């Protein structure tokens, strides 16, 4: 056991060459899987009759309602399901529309195209934004690291990216907004605040941002974030009417009770402490209690670290981890938010030196989206949640012990890059 811990402490087995080989192997595997899905598809459906980019189907269906002048219809379960079946066939499973009205405009724009082109435009455009955000963040944390194009391979081969691709989801966009916001926070605080404000389309991941901006004294960014949310709210209300908010409010009961509390989505898919308790047979009140304690700990850690003098990479990482941990509803494709954390910590480690166990933690966070769902389903071990909790504890403990610059004996990847 001592030998294993020593290997994990230095993680000298994680070298640049191995990282490149593993990443390229995953990319090839992902590529083969995507080609298989394309070749076996029948129109907009895959070989099993499900819509390609499964969850994108609800975005597209909602967009068609908006284009017909009925923006509240996606929040009506029967109407939304009827539209999905009309587009994709009567055997189509139900994919609910759970987004606030801010996302309806994008859905309507995408619905101007046929389904497959709309899916491709959505995935490729948000992938490009994601890569731009990570590039900006690398320049912020350690500019020389961004010159090594291996980061592009790592960013695209990140397993959460593949999960996001096959589900046609919005993880690329969320990661892009987070990465861009923290990259521009010092030099362009108003723009950073605007990017943070756009996260309101998935408000559960915005919740912690105003708190860290207050903790860090980033008042211009905070004002810009608030102004962006207000402007979006006014625009959406003017475009779709007050009734769309009533429809959204009415739909929240189904989202909370059926999708989350009863586990209609599948507790093995949800990467939260709430889902962990429910997966193990715990009651709903107990699950909320544990989730509340976890959220409070994550917020306290994030606020404390952003108030302190910890290096910026750690601040980025704790923001990403806390954003995922405060919400009870976080799917495996939402783990795309870990990309800015991994990028920032890796860039800092290469330019300064990696700290004990850091490379092992980063490797775990990078790989876990590939297996988190399956491991939880088969073994009832919520591996993704456990790694998030471990990362939260690691980052918090390190910040409080003021070890931000403590080197390890073997810096592995840093030595290989240099």
WOGI-V174738 format. One record per pair of residues at least 12 apart in sequence whose C-alpha atoms are under 10 Angstrom apart, sorted by the first residue. I is the first residue (numbers start at 1). J is the second residue. Records with the same first field share a line. If there is no record, write none. Layout:
BEGIN
I = J, J
END
This chain:
BEGIN
5 = 357
6 = 356, 357
7 = 357, 360
8 = 356, 357, 358, 359, 360, 361
9 = 355, 356, 357, 358, 359, 360, 361, 408, 409, 410
10 = 354, 355, 356, 357, 358, 359, 360, 407, 408, 409, 410, 411, 412
11 = 354, 356, 357, 358, 359, 360, 361, 363, 408, 410, 411, 412, 413
12 = 359, 360, 409, 410, 411, 412, 413
13 = 359, 360, 412, 413
14 = 359, 360, 363, 411, 412, 413
15 = 411, 412, 413, 414, 415, 416, 417
16 = 150, 412, 413, 414, 415, 416, 417
17 = 413, 416, 417
18 = 413
19 = 150, 153, 154, 363, 413
20 = 150, 151, 153, 154
22 = 154, 157
23 = 150, 153, 154, 155, 156, 157, 158, 159
24 = 153, 154, 156, 157
25 = 157
26 = 153, 154, 156, 157, 158, 159, 162
27 = 153, 154, 156, 157, 158, 159, 162
28 = 157
29 = 157
30 = 157, 159, 161, 162, 163, 165, 166
31 = 162
33 = 162, 166
34 = 162, 165, 166
37 = 52, 53, 166
38 = 52
43 = 88, 115, 116
44 = 57, 87, 88, 89, 114, 115, 116, 119
45 = 87, 88, 89, 92, 116
48 = 91, 92
49 = 88, 89, 90, 91, 92, 93
50 = 88, 89, 91, 92, 93
51 = 84, 87, 88, 89, 92, 93, 95, 115, 116, 167, 168
52 = 88, 115, 116, 119, 165, 166, 167, 168
53 = 116, 119, 120, 123, 163, 164, 165, 166, 167, 168, 169
54 = 92, 93, 94, 95, 165, 166, 167, 168, 169
55 = 94, 95, 96, 97, 164, 166, 167, 168, 169, 170
56 = 95, 107, 115, 118, 119, 122, 123, 165, 166, 167, 168, 169, 170
57 = 83, 84, 87, 88, 92, 94, 95, 96, 97, 115, 119, 167, 168, 169
58 = 74, 80, 81, 83, 84, 94, 95, 96, 97, 98, 107
59 = 74, 84, 95, 96, 97, 98, 99, 103, 104, 106, 107, 108, 110, 111, 119, 168, 169
60 = 83, 84, 87, 104, 106, 107, 108, 109, 110, 111, 112, 113, 114, 115, 118, 119
61 = 73, 74, 79, 80, 81, 82, 83, 84, 85, 86, 87, 88, 95, 97, 107, 108, 110, 111, 115
62 = 74, 75, 79, 80, 83, 84, 96, 97, 103, 104, 105, 106, 107, 108, 110, 111
63 = 103, 104, 105, 106, 107, 108, 109, 110, 111, 112
64 = 83, 104, 107, 108, 109, 110, 111, 112
65 = 79, 80, 83, 104, 107, 108, 111
66 = 104, 105, 107, 108, 109, 111, 240
67 = 104, 105, 107, 108, 109, 111, 112
68 = 108
69 = 240
70 = 240, 244
71 = 101, 104, 105, 108, 239, 240, 241, 243, 244, 247
72 = 101, 104, 240, 241, 242, 243, 244, 245, 246, 247, 248
73 = 97, 244, 247, 248
74 = 96, 97, 98, 99, 101, 104, 244, 247, 248, 251
75 = 96, 97, 98, 99, 100, 101, 244, 245, 246, 247, 248, 249, 250, 251, 252
76 = 96, 97, 247, 248, 250, 251
77 = 94, 95, 96, 97, 251, 254
78 = 94, 96
80 = 94, 95, 96, 97
81 = 93, 94, 95, 96, 97
82 = 94
84 = 96
87 = 115
88 = 115
95 = 265
96 = 251, 254, 255, 259
97 = 248, 251, 255
98 = 202, 248, 251, 252, 254, 255, 256, 259
99 = 200, 201, 202, 203, 248, 251, 252
100 = 200, 201, 202, 203, 244, 245, 247, 248, 249, 251, 252
101 = 200, 201, 232, 233, 236, 237, 240, 244, 245, 247, 248
102 = 198, 199, 200, 201, 202, 229, 232, 233, 235, 236, 237
103 = 198, 200, 201, 202, 236
104 = 201, 236, 240
105 = 236, 239, 240
106 = 122
107 = 122
110 = 122
119 = 165, 168, 169
120 = 165, 168
122 = 168, 169, 170, 172, 173
123 = 164, 165, 166, 168, 169, 170, 171, 172, 173
124 = 165, 172
125 = 172, 173
126 = 169, 170, 171, 172, 173, 174, 175, 176
127 = 155, 156, 161, 164, 165, 170, 171, 172, 173, 175, 176
128 = 172, 173, 176
129 = 172, 173, 174, 175, 176, 177, 179, 180
130 = 155, 156, 161, 171, 172, 173, 174, 175, 176, 177, 178, 179, 180, 336, 339, 340
131 = 151, 152, 155, 156, 172, 175, 176, 179, 180
132 = 176, 179, 180
133 = 172, 173, 175, 176, 177, 178, 179, 180, 181, 182, 183, 184, 340
134 = 146, 151, 152, 155, 175, 176, 177, 178, 179, 180, 183, 339, 340, 341, 342, 343, 344
135 = 147, 151, 152, 155, 179, 180, 183, 340, 343
136 = 176, 179, 180, 181, 182, 183, 184
137 = 176, 178, 179, 180, 181, 182, 183, 184, 313, 316, 340, 341, 343, 344, 347
138 = 151, 179, 183, 313, 340, 343, 344, 345, 346, 347, 348
139 = 183, 344, 347
140 = 182, 183, 184, 185, 186, 187, 312, 313, 344, 347
141 = 183, 311, 312, 313, 316, 343, 344, 345, 346, 347, 348, 351
142 = 313, 344, 345, 346, 347, 348, 349, 350, 351, 352
143 = 347, 348, 351
144 = 347, 350, 351
145 = 343, 346, 347, 348, 350, 351, 414, 417, 418
146 = 343, 347
148 = 417
151 = 343, 346, 347
154 = 339, 343, 366
155 = 336, 339, 340, 342, 343, 366
157 = 366, 367
158 = 336, 338, 339, 365, 366, 367, 368, 369, 370
159 = 332, 333, 335, 336, 365, 366, 367, 368, 369, 370, 371
160 = 172, 332, 333, 334, 335, 336, 337, 338, 339, 365, 366, 367, 368, 369, 370, 371
161 = 333, 334, 335, 336, 339, 369, 370
162 = 333, 336, 369, 370
163 = 332, 333, 334, 335, 336, 369, 370
164 = 332, 333, 334, 335, 336, 369
165 = 333
166 = 333
167 = 333
168 = 333
169 = 333, 334
170 = 202, 333, 334, 336
171 = 331, 332, 333, 334, 335, 336, 337
172 = 333, 334, 336, 337, 339
173 = 198, 199, 336, 337
174 = 195, 196, 198, 199, 201, 202, 205, 206, 334, 335, 336, 337
175 = 199, 320, 334, 335, 336, 337, 338, 339, 340, 341
176 = 195, 336, 337, 339, 340
177 = 192, 193, 194, 195, 196, 197, 198, 199, 337, 340
178 = 192, 195, 196, 198, 199, 205, 206, 209, 316, 319, 320, 323, 337, 338, 339, 340, 341
179 = 192, 195, 196, 316, 320, 337, 338, 339, 340, 341, 343, 344
180 = 192, 193, 194, 195, 196, 340
181 = 193, 194, 195, 196, 197, 221, 316
182 = 195, 196, 312, 313, 315, 316, 319, 340
183 = 312, 316, 340, 344
184 = 221
185 = 213, 218, 220, 221
186 = 218, 221
188 = 220, 221
189 = 218, 219, 220, 221, 222, 223, 224, 225
190 = 218, 219, 220, 221, 222, 223, 224, 225, 227, 228
191 = 220, 221, 224, 225, 228
192 = 220, 221, 222, 224, 225
193 = 209, 210, 213, 218, 219, 220, 221, 222, 223, 224, 225, 226, 227, 228, 229
194 = 221, 222, 223, 224, 225, 226, 227, 228, 229
195 = 221, 224, 225, 228
196 = 209, 210, 221, 222, 224, 225, 226, 228, 229
197 = 209, 210, 221, 222, 223, 224, 225, 226, 227, 228, 229, 230, 231, 232
198 = 225, 228, 229, 232
199 = 225, 228, 229
200 = 225, 228, 229, 232, 233
201 = 229, 232
203 = 327
204 = 323, 324, 325, 326, 327, 328, 329, 330
205 = 319, 320, 322, 323, 324, 325, 326, 327, 329, 330, 334, 337
206 = 225, 323, 324
207 = 299, 322, 323, 326, 327
208 = 295, 298, 299, 302, 303, 319, 320, 322, 323, 324, 325, 326, 327
209 = 222, 225, 299, 302, 303, 319, 320, 322, 323
210 = 222, 223, 225, 226
211 = 299, 300, 302, 303, 306
212 = 299, 300, 301, 302, 303, 304, 305, 306, 307, 315, 318, 319
213 = 225, 303, 306, 307
214 = 303, 306, 307
215 = 302, 303, 304, 305, 306, 307, 308
216 = 303, 304, 305, 306, 307, 308, 309, 315
217 = 306, 307
233 = 245
255 = 329
256 = 328, 329
257 = 284
259 = 329
260 = 274, 275, 278, 284, 328, 329, 330
261 = 274, 275, 278, 283, 284, 285, 287, 288, 328, 329
262 = 275, 278, 284
263 = 275, 278, 279
265 = 329, 331
266 = 279, 331, 373, 377
267 = 279, 280, 329, 331, 373, 376, 377, 380, 382
268 = 331, 332, 372, 373, 374, 375, 376, 377, 378, 379, 380, 381, 382, 383, 384
269 = 329, 330, 331, 332, 333, 372, 373, 374, 375, 376, 377, 382, 384
270 = 328, 329, 330, 331, 332, 333, 334, 372, 373, 376, 382, 384, 385
271 = 324, 325, 327, 328, 329, 330, 331, 332, 333, 334, 335, 369, 372, 373, 376, 382, 383, 384, 385, 386, 388
272 = 287, 291, 294, 324, 325, 326, 327, 328, 329, 330, 331, 332, 382, 384, 385, 386, 388, 389
273 = 287, 288, 289, 290, 291, 292, 293, 294, 295, 325, 326, 327, 328, 329, 330, 382, 385, 386, 388, 389
274 = 286, 287, 288, 289, 290, 291, 292, 294, 325, 327, 328, 329, 330, 385
275 = 287, 288, 291, 328, 329, 330, 382, 385
276 = 290, 291, 328, 376, 380, 381, 382, 383, 385, 386
277 = 289, 290, 291, 382
279 = 376, 377, 380, 381, 382
280 = 380, 381, 382
287 = 328
288 = 328
290 = 328
291 = 325, 326, 327, 328
292 = 325, 326, 327, 328
293 = 326
294 = 322, 325, 326, 327, 328, 389
295 = 322, 323, 324, 325, 326, 327, 328
296 = 322, 325, 326
297 = 322, 325, 326, 392, 393, 396
298 = 318, 319, 321, 322, 323, 324, 325, 326, 389, 392, 393, 396
299 = 318, 319, 321, 322, 323, 325, 326
300 = 322, 396
301 = 318, 319, 322, 392, 393, 395, 396, 397, 399, 400
302 = 314, 315, 316, 317, 318, 319, 320, 321, 322, 323, 392, 395, 396
303 = 315, 318, 319, 322
304 = 396, 399, 400
305 = 318, 319, 395, 396, 399, 400
306 = 318, 319
308 = 399, 400, 402
309 = 399, 402, 404
310 = 398, 399, 400, 402, 403, 404, 405
311 = 345, 348, 399, 402, 404, 405
312 = 344, 345, 348
313 = 340, 341, 342, 343, 344, 345, 346, 347, 348, 349, 404
314 = 341, 344, 345, 348, 395, 396, 398, 399, 404
315 = 341, 344, 345, 395, 399
316 = 338, 340, 341, 342, 343, 344, 345
317 = 337, 338, 339, 340, 341, 342, 343, 344, 345, 391, 392, 395
318 = 338, 341, 391, 392, 393, 394, 395, 396
319 = 337, 338, 340, 341, 392
320 = 335, 336, 337, 338, 339, 340, 341, 342, 392
321 = 335, 337, 338, 341, 388, 389, 391, 392, 395
322 = 388, 389, 391, 392
323 = 337, 338
324 = 336, 337, 338, 385, 388
325 = 385, 388, 389, 392
331 = 369, 373
332 = 368, 369, 370, 371, 372, 373, 384
333 = 369, 370
334 = 369
335 = 365, 366, 368, 369, 384, 388
336 = 366, 369
338 = 362, 365, 366, 369, 388
339 = 365, 366
341 = 362, 365, 366
342 = 359, 361, 362, 363, 365, 366
343 = 362, 366
345 = 358, 359, 362
346 = 358, 359, 362, 413, 414
347 = 414
348 = 405, 414
349 = 405, 407, 411, 413, 414
350 = 411, 412, 413, 414, 415, 416, 417, 418
351 = 414, 415, 417, 418
352 = 404, 405, 406, 407, 411, 414
353 = 404, 405, 406, 407, 408, 409, 410, 411, 412, 413, 414, 415
354 = 404, 405, 406, 407, 408, 409, 410, 411, 412, 413, 414
355 = 398, 403, 404, 405, 406, 407, 408, 409, 410, 411
356 = 398, 403, 406, 407, 408, 409, 410, 411
357 = 394, 408
358 = 391, 394, 395, 408
359 = 411, 412, 413
361 = 387, 388, 390, 391, 394
362 = 387, 391
364 = 383, 384, 387, 388, 391
365 = 384, 387, 388, 391
367 = 384
368 = 383, 384, 385, 387
369 = 383, 384
370 = 384
371 = 383, 384
372 = 384, 385, 386, 387
END
